[in-house]
Amino acid sequence: MDLLSLELKTYYGNLPNLLKDEGKFVLIHGPIIVGIFETYAMATNEGCTRLGLGKTFLVKKIVQH
């Protein structure tokens, strides 16, 4: 499984719990939910700061599908 597939699986597997923060942005790295943020920019900045430039991560808006 590639990293993006794993991160999407993490998102959808945790979506029922994430929906309490619907409209915010979740930062995911592999199977780990790193945090939830008010804006896309805040989540992206935290990903670069915490994980480092050049590392991949997923930032996704929390919405019910």
C-alpha positions as CSV (number, residue, x, y, z in Angstrom):
1,M,0.0,0.0,0.0
2,D,1.4,3.4,-0.9
3,L,1.5,6.2,1.7
4,L,-1.4,8.2,0.3
5,S,-3.6,5.1,0.4
6,L,-2.6,4.5,4.0
7,E,-3.4,8.1,4.9
8,L,-6.7,8.1,3.2
9,K,-7.5,4.8,5.0
10,T,-6.6,6.5,8.3
11,Y,-8.9,9.4,7.5
12,Y,-11.9,7.3,6.5
13,G,-11.4,4.9,9.4
14,N,-11.4,7.7,11.9
15,L,-14.0,9.8,10.2
16,P,-16.8,9.2,12.7
17,N,-14.6,10.6,15.5
18,L,-13.2,13.4,13.3
19,L,-16.7,14.7,12.5
20,K,-16.9,16.4,15.8
21,D,-14.4,18.9,14.2
22,E,-16.2,19.0,10.9
23,G,-15.1,21.9,8.7
24,K,-11.5,21.9,10.2
25,F,-8.5,20.3,8.6
26,V,-6.8,17.1,9.8
27,L,-3.1,16.5,9.4
28,I,-2.2,12.8,8.8
29,H,1.2,11.1,8.4
30,G,0.9,7.4,7.5
31,P,-1.4,5.8,10.1
32,I,-1.0,8.7,12.6
33,I,-3.4,11.7,13.0
34,V,-0.9,14.4,13.9
35,G,-3.5,17.1,14.7
36,I,-6.6,19.1,13.8
37,F,-6.3,22.7,12.7
38,E,-8.6,25.6,11.9
39,T,-7.1,26.3,8.4
40,Y,-5.4,24.4,5.6
41,A,-2.4,26.7,6.0
42,M,-2.0,26.0,9.7
43,A,-2.1,22.2,9.1
44,T,0.4,22.4,6.2
45,N,2.8,24.6,8.2
46,E,2.6,22.2,11.1
47,G,3.3,19.3,8.8
48,C,6.4,21.0,7.4
49,T,7.6,22.1,10.8
50,R,7.0,18.8,12.7
51,L,7.7,16.3,9.9
52,G,10.2,18.3,7.9
53,L,10.4,19.6,4.4
54,G,10.4,16.9,1.8
55,K,8.2,14.6,3.9
56,T,4.8,13.6,2.6
57,F,1.6,14.0,4.6
58,L,-2.1,14.5,4.0
59,V,-4.1,17.6,4.9
60,K,-7.8,17.0,4.4
61,K,-10.9,19.0,5.2
62,I,-13.1,17.1,7.6
63,V,-16.5,16.6,5.9
64,Q,-19.2,14.0,6.1
65,H,-19.3,12.1,2.8
